[in-house]
Amino acid sequence: MPAASLPTQSATPLRLVAQSEDLDLLRSHLKGHYRSLGPGSRRLRFMGNPSPDALDQMADRASPELLLELVEDGAVRAVLEAYATSPGHVEVAISVEDRYQGQGLGRALFEEGLEVLASRGFRTADLFCLRENRVLLRLVSGTGARIHHEDGEVHVEIELDRMLDQVRPLDPLRPAA
Ligand SMILES: CC(C)(COP(=O)(O)OP(=O)(O)OC[C@H]1O[C@@H](n2cnc3c(N)ncnc32)[C@H](O)[C@@H]1OP(=O)(O)O)[C@@H](O)C(=O)NCCC(=O)NCCS
């Protein structure tokens, strides 16, 4: 998949990396990114407190359907990971390095990632987060997602076509369907 830029509040280029390009490289990028997250962000991303070794193992085993990377100065600052769990369905996780949060990068990755997944034929996506994750819940609000509260966790179910119909008209750079 070729490199591409996304319209965000930051001038940072966004590089799209497909799984087939180089899985070892992709895993090493994920490993570096997981290690770069602060303790609070790790807890929100992984809904727990995995040890550094456990994080490394997760990165070493990762085999995502799609990985979108936000790269600046050669370093990965944010990723969207999507894992195919059944035909037409993916589980999505997103994380932005602490000092890059709150600049619109998470939203840009989220919307671009779901667009790419829909174009590859996926119809639904799940996200899981802690109930306290206000930023992630803000990100998915207004997408028509179904939200299920399960103890301290939240399960977000997104129908990709429905969600994209809602965000496309808001994007002035994207022609109307
Ligand atoms: C969740 C996360 C990916 C969002 O990325 P981000 O770049 O910080 O988010 P954005 O700047 O794009 O903001 C997303 C929305 O949240 C809002 N927001 C941002 N920071 C906020 C804050 N501290 N409090 C409340 N709302 C906030 C923004 O206004 C925006 O909403 P809008 O577009 O409707 O105005 C990022 O914060 C992160 O990596 N968190 C740790 C890992 C995690 O929680 N992952 C999710 C579980 S898979």
The ligand as an ORCA input file, in Angstrom:
! r2SCAN-3c Opt
* xyz 0 1
  C      -8.058      7.198     22.448
  C      -6.977      7.865     21.583
  C      -6.533      6.900     20.493
  C      -7.575      9.113     20.927
  O      -6.583      9.743     20.132
  P      -6.325     11.318     20.246
  O      -5.444     11.702     19.131
  O      -5.894     11.646     21.613
  O      -7.815     11.862     20.020
  P      -8.289     13.124     19.167
  O      -7.403     14.288     19.447
  O      -8.481     12.729     17.765
  O      -9.704     13.395     19.856
  C     -10.790     12.504     19.686
  C     -12.034     13.141     20.287
  O     -11.913     13.162     21.714
  C     -11.967     14.513     22.194
  N     -10.955     14.613     23.249
  C      -9.599     14.610     23.070
  N      -8.999     14.678     24.278
  C      -9.987     14.741     25.194
  C     -10.001     14.798     26.630
  N      -8.861     14.826     27.346
  N     -11.190     14.808     27.254
  C     -12.354     14.756     26.563
  N     -12.408     14.678     25.190
  C     -11.241     14.680     24.533
  C     -11.641     15.390     21.005
  O     -12.241     16.666     21.116
  C     -12.205     14.580     19.858
  O     -13.582     14.757     19.716
  P     -14.172     15.648     18.491
  O     -13.422     15.221     17.249
  O     -15.610     15.283     18.455
  O     -13.881     17.072     18.870
  C      -5.731      8.306     22.423
  O      -6.135      9.225     23.384
  C      -4.993      7.151     23.064
  O      -4.087      6.582     22.462
  N      -5.374      6.760     24.307
  C      -4.697      5.636     24.982
  C      -4.989      4.290     24.318
  C      -6.484      4.047     24.214
  O      -7.264      4.473     25.037
  N      -6.899      3.312     23.162
  C      -8.292      2.980     22.973
  C      -8.595      1.578     23.337
  S      -8.373      0.520     21.951
*
